[in-house]
Amino acid sequence: MTMSGMRRRERTWRLAHGRTLDLGRRAVVMGILNVTPDSFSDGGRFLDPGRACAQAASMLEDGARIIDIGGESTRPGGTPVTAEDEQARILPVIAAVAARTGALISVDTYRAETARLAIEAGAHVVNDVWGLQRDPDMAGVVARTGAGVVVMHTGRGRDADPDPVRDQHLFLDRSLEIARSAGIADDAIVLDPGFGFGKESAELNFALMRRFGELHTLGLPLLVGTSRKRFIGHVTGRDAPDRDAGTAATSVILRLSGADIFRVHDVALNADALKVVDAMVAGGMAEETAS
């Protein structure tokens, strides 16, 4: 790939509470903060709001621009929780992180009421793993609050097309129709191809990674969440907590293919890897301009 092939479109992502985030020139790291007892690699560690705030502060110091806070595990086979339990877990943490850090906060939920309360508590982004297609009120909440939204593709609960890129379009085109019909502007939307979500084979995830550049035809910024996923363990032979080096390798590959935001557990490792990529690309672009 030439340096010119790696040029990135610079855009401003519009978020709740009048905040914005510039995308394109530099990779953006989103730190994962699971306020759950059963998430697949860090369940139970940050249920206490004080510990959660300390972890958020640590991730910000390591280079995170966004903290993604969730109260229900979305791992395969995870135990569903009620909306009330989800809200009881995350709302105190969101309020505390917002008050103590001023960080950009994303709420990882597919429930409209949880999203609304989270934004009231200080969240700026809604990260919906069902791509606005599970709760019919979600798109309206995003539109009314002016939140940014991450619209994720999933293969769960549906018959997916065997071609991974064609299936991205089939699902995400519907999500974008829902978003736009509700009044969500394109500058509030980021798309996530949903690595690991209904993509059970390692090869399907790697095929999506190889063809990631084709997703730019959707015309919107792209977030990726490969962190510690099973397909990385498939090739490294490592358990979930030990997959951060493999995760960083996927971050580098996907940054070179044009991903903008990286949702990860180990912020420092991935932030450093992405800084190297961005420095290399910036240097190459400067050489092209000079010539």
Secondary structure, DSSP 8 states (H G I E B T S, - for coil): --TGGG----EEEE-GGG-EEEESSS-EEEEEEE-SS--TTTTTSS-SHHHHHHHHHHHHHHT-SEEEEESS--STT-----HHHHHHHHHHHHHHHHHHH--EEEEE-S-HHHHHHHHHHT--EEEETTTT-SSTTHHHHHHHHT-EEEEE---TTS---SSHHHHHHHHHHHHHHHHHHHT--GGGEEEE--TTSS--SHHHHHHHHHTGGGGGGG-S-BEE--TT-HHHHHHH---GGG-HHHHHHHHHHHHHTT--EEEES-HHHHHHHHHHHHHHHHHHHHHHHH-
